[in-house]
Amino acid sequence: MSRAVFRFAPSPNGLLHIGHAYSALLNARMADEMGGRFLLRIEDTDQTRAREDYKIAIFEDLAWLGLSWEVPVRVQSEHFSDYEDCIRKLWQMNAVYPCFCSRRQADAQALPSRDPEGQSHYGGTCRRLSRLEAESRMADGHVYGWRLDTSSDASASVWGDVVIAKPKAGSSYHIAVVADDALQGVTHVVRGNDIEAATPLHRLLQQLLNLPVPEYHHHKLMLDQDGRKLSKSRGSRSLRHLREAGVTPNEIRSRLGFS
């Protein structure tokens, strides 16, 4: 049997916090217990928020925790062509369609139903365009994004027709994470339960692209004193700040149950 492969895949849009430490340590421990491999991946498809100093900080913080990983590390922004190949395959099988609606237009014809993140479902105007009309608009230079047609899959349809790529802004999280897990041979996806709702969407993409389906495990989240999940955007105290305050890696591990 092939070895189990686990991965920790943070985004370099802020400093890592305790919640990230828990996920990284859990993946590393499970990989060790199964005699498997532990990978680090940098998920920086959102180039408007990704920063080089945050990427460097990820390496430094994880090394400080005592973790090691295989090299080279896969950095998503270096592999947009892989995700473009996936989009082309999906377009060939009519599983995606180009959407030319602006955000205002999409909001104006949104459906009453909402996705797990509370966003209204897209009304499907561009899904009803003929392929000839869609290709003509693309050839004429109209701005568009690729939407996944989820209408035929009951589990994934809770998301509506989500945008999975924008030609001028790279791939979305959904297509990139599915493509990378397959390319890297990931067998076990261990991530926070805040992403659990996206699993049916990822399974649909794996089915359409004929990719292997890893085992999924969604772990608890670390919460702040107000009961909210830790978040970079809200400035949750980072591992960098804890280190500078004199907290040791062993103290972090003990606090998280990895002593």
Wavefront OBJ file of the C-alpha trace (Angstrom):
o trace
v 0.000 0.000 0.000
v 1.140 3.560 -0.679
v 1.989 5.789 2.266
v -0.583 8.155 3.711
v -0.069 11.800 2.734
v -1.222 14.705 4.902
v -0.887 18.420 4.213
v -1.142 21.738 6.019
v -2.052 24.494 3.575
v -2.185 28.026 5.012
v -2.697 31.254 3.065
v -0.044 33.980 3.436
v -2.546 36.765 4.101
v -1.700 37.230 7.756
v 0.311 35.765 10.633
v -0.485 32.253 11.873
v -2.373 31.946 15.163
v -3.091 29.151 17.661
v -5.785 27.678 15.427
v -3.274 27.211 12.629
v -0.821 25.667 15.073
v -3.431 23.112 16.143
v -4.206 22.111 12.549
v -0.543 21.847 11.573
v 0.372 19.821 14.659
v -2.630 17.529 14.202
v -1.739 16.807 10.558
v 1.891 16.170 11.461
v 0.961 13.854 14.338
v -1.512 11.843 12.254
v 1.063 11.510 9.480
v 3.638 10.280 11.996
v 1.226 7.801 13.583
v 0.408 6.326 10.149
v 4.012 6.287 8.960
v 2.987 8.794 6.312
v 4.244 12.003 4.766
v 3.588 15.565 5.930
v 3.464 18.332 3.313
v 3.299 22.099 3.574
v 1.505 23.996 0.819
v 1.171 27.760 0.377
v -2.321 28.646 -0.873
v -1.804 32.105 -2.341
v -4.223 32.199 -5.274
v -5.659 35.417 -3.831
v -2.845 37.651 -5.018
v -4.572 40.785 -3.730
v -3.990 39.674 -0.124
v -0.959 37.384 -0.249
v 2.329 38.844 0.985
v 5.874 37.526 0.813
v 6.630 38.456 4.430
v 3.646 36.425 5.597
v 4.874 33.446 3.584
v 8.291 33.692 5.219
v 6.597 33.969 8.620
v 4.715 30.701 7.979
v 7.993 28.828 7.528
v 9.530 30.474 10.586
v 6.531 29.886 12.868
v 6.106 26.235 11.918
v 9.827 25.558 12.317
v 9.674 27.245 15.750
v 6.910 24.807 16.706
v 9.315 21.994 15.849
v 7.653 20.896 12.630
v 9.443 19.758 9.492
v 8.043 19.059 6.042
v 9.030 17.849 2.614
v 10.611 20.211 0.111
v 10.074 21.780 -2.292
v 6.934 23.395 -0.921
v 4.162 23.807 -3.473
v 3.198 27.468 -3.897
v -0.094 27.805 -5.733
v 0.682 31.086 -7.489
v 3.457 29.258 -9.348
v 1.016 26.750 -10.828
v -1.934 28.678 -12.266
v -1.516 26.751 -15.536
v -2.504 23.521 -13.717
v -5.775 25.076 -12.616
v -6.390 26.496 -16.088
v -6.071 22.964 -17.478
v -8.784 21.832 -15.075
v -11.072 24.651 -16.171
v -10.558 23.744 -19.828
v -11.552 20.140 -19.107
v -14.656 21.254 -17.229
v -15.608 23.632 -20.073
v -15.233 20.824 -22.608
v -17.736 18.723 -20.665
v -20.114 21.674 -20.106
v -19.647 21.471 -16.344
v -18.699 25.153 -16.106
v -19.826 28.234 -17.979
v -18.508 31.774 -18.368
v -20.499 34.347 -16.399
v -20.425 37.895 -17.765
v -22.573 39.464 -15.040
v -21.113 42.205 -12.891
v -21.529 41.861 -9.142
v -24.414 44.339 -9.279
v -26.106 42.386 -12.058
v -25.631 39.108 -10.215
v -27.101 40.602 -7.042
v -30.074 41.999 -8.958
v -31.150 38.557 -10.194
v -30.070 36.526 -7.153
v -32.290 33.725 -5.907
v -33.827 33.704 -2.408
v -31.781 30.613 -1.482
v -28.406 31.098 0.194
v -25.183 29.124 0.402
v -23.575 27.907 3.660
v -21.764 31.238 3.978
v -25.003 33.192 3.698
v -24.499 34.450 0.145
v -27.446 34.477 -2.274
v -27.399 31.951 -5.094
v -26.683 33.213 -8.578
v -29.814 33.314 -10.751
v -28.237 31.423 -13.648
v -28.648 33.987 -16.443
v -25.370 33.098 -18.138
v -25.947 29.374 -17.684
v -28.750 29.726 -20.230
v -26.514 31.265 -22.899
v -25.742 29.057 -25.888
v -22.142 27.896 -26.176
v -21.844 29.871 -29.416
v -22.989 33.077 -27.713
v -20.689 32.493 -24.716
v -17.666 31.868 -26.941
v -18.496 34.937 -29.011
v -18.582 37.155 -25.917
v -15.295 35.736 -24.669
v -13.691 36.324 -28.073
v -14.932 39.925 -28.014
v -13.101 40.545 -24.747
v -16.027 40.657 -22.328
v -14.964 40.254 -18.691
v -16.144 36.975 -17.190
v -15.611 34.424 -14.458
v -16.071 30.668 -14.605
v -19.045 29.303 -12.647
v -19.502 25.655 -11.769
v -22.928 24.309 -12.723
v -24.051 22.529 -9.541
v -27.686 22.046 -10.584
v -27.289 18.293 -11.142
v -25.697 17.509 -7.769
v -27.968 17.712 -4.729
v -25.165 17.963 -2.178
v -23.101 20.594 -4.010
v -26.149 22.585 -5.146
v -26.417 24.148 -1.673
v -23.611 26.414 -2.903
v -25.374 27.457 -6.087
v -23.255 28.072 -9.174
v -20.084 29.308 -7.469
v -17.315 31.172 -9.260
v -14.299 28.858 -9.372
v -11.936 30.947 -11.520
v -11.448 34.383 -12.984
v -9.121 34.640 -16.011
v -7.483 37.852 -14.780
v -7.387 36.910 -11.110
v -6.327 33.267 -11.130
v -8.157 30.324 -9.652
v -10.435 30.196 -6.640
v -9.723 28.133 -3.533
v -12.070 25.347 -4.617
v -10.487 24.348 -7.925
v -6.916 24.906 -6.711
v -7.244 22.817 -3.564
v -8.837 19.914 -5.432
v -6.216 19.988 -8.183
v -3.322 20.232 -5.718
v -4.538 17.436 -3.462
v -4.643 15.154 -6.501
v -1.312 16.294 -7.925
v 0.418 15.852 -4.573
v -1.184 12.487 -3.839
v -2.870 13.702 -0.652
v -4.762 10.808 0.938
v -6.077 12.513 4.089
v -7.449 16.053 4.266
v -7.508 17.222 7.886
v -8.854 20.753 8.216
v -11.122 22.929 10.358
v -14.834 22.223 10.530
v -15.509 25.708 9.167
v -14.612 24.256 5.735
v -16.677 21.081 6.114
v -19.609 22.550 4.180
v -17.387 22.922 1.099
v -16.606 19.193 0.944
v -19.568 18.292 -1.353
v -18.363 20.963 -3.762
v -14.867 19.482 -3.754
v -16.219 15.972 -4.217
v -18.200 17.129 -7.250
v -15.063 18.621 -8.806
v -13.139 15.421 -8.073
v -15.869 13.367 -9.729
v -16.002 15.588 -12.813
v -12.213 15.656 -13.206
v -11.828 11.958 -12.418
v -9.551 12.681 -9.463
v -8.979 10.490 -6.401
v -11.054 11.362 -3.349
v -9.065 11.680 -0.105
v -10.437 10.865 3.323
v -11.798 13.972 5.034
v -11.556 14.786 8.711
v -12.782 18.133 10.047
v -11.417 19.113 13.420
v -12.641 21.533 16.079
v -11.775 25.215 15.872
v -9.893 27.247 18.417
v -12.190 29.966 19.803
v -11.470 33.311 21.416
v -12.860 34.424 24.778
v -16.068 35.560 23.051
v -16.640 32.135 21.529
v -15.701 33.212 17.999
v -13.207 31.343 15.857
v -9.739 32.833 15.723
v -9.218 34.962 12.637
v -6.364 36.819 10.975
v -8.774 39.520 9.824
v -9.856 40.253 13.395
v -6.258 40.386 14.581
v -6.292 37.264 16.756
v -3.026 37.036 18.679
v -0.445 35.440 16.425
v 2.208 32.835 17.090
v 4.776 35.525 16.322
v 3.422 37.726 19.114
v 3.260 34.815 21.544
v 6.874 33.948 20.767
v 7.960 37.530 21.291
v 6.123 37.511 24.624
v 8.263 34.597 25.773
v 5.859 31.707 25.212
v 7.746 28.526 24.307
v 6.884 25.910 21.660
v 6.404 23.316 24.418
v 3.866 25.567 26.113
v 1.956 25.920 22.842
v 2.021 22.167 22.280
v 0.880 21.469 25.831
v -1.948 23.982 25.602
v -3.164 22.312 22.408
v -2.843 18.751 23.700
v 0.325 17.750 21.873
v 2.723 17.522 24.788
l 1 2 3 4 5 6 7 8 9 10 11 12 13 14 15 16 17 18 19 20 21 22 23 24 25 26 27 28 29 30 31 32 33 34 35 36 37 38 39 40 41 42 43 44 45 46 47 48 49 50 51 52 53 54 55 56 57 58 59 60 61 62 63 64 65 66 67 68 69 70 71 72 73 74 75 76 77 78 79 80 81 82 83 84 85 86 87 88 89 90 91 92 93 94 95 96 97 98 99 100 101 102 103 104 105 106 107 108 109 110 111 112 113 114 115 116 117 118 119 120 121 122 123 124 125 126 127 128 129 130 131 132 133 134 135 136 137 138 139 140 141 142 143 144 145 146 147 148 149 150 151 152 153 154 155 156 157 158 159 160 161 162 163 164 165 166 167 168 169 170 171 172 173 174 175 176 177 178 179 180 181 182 183 184 185 186 187 188 189 190 191 192 193 194 195 196 197 198 199 200 201 202 203 204 205 206 207 208 209 210 211 212 213 214 215 216 217 218 219 220 221 222 223 224 225 226 227 228 229 230 231 232 233 234 235 236 237 238 239 240 241 242 243 244 245 246 247 248 249 250 251 252 253 254 255 256 257 258 259
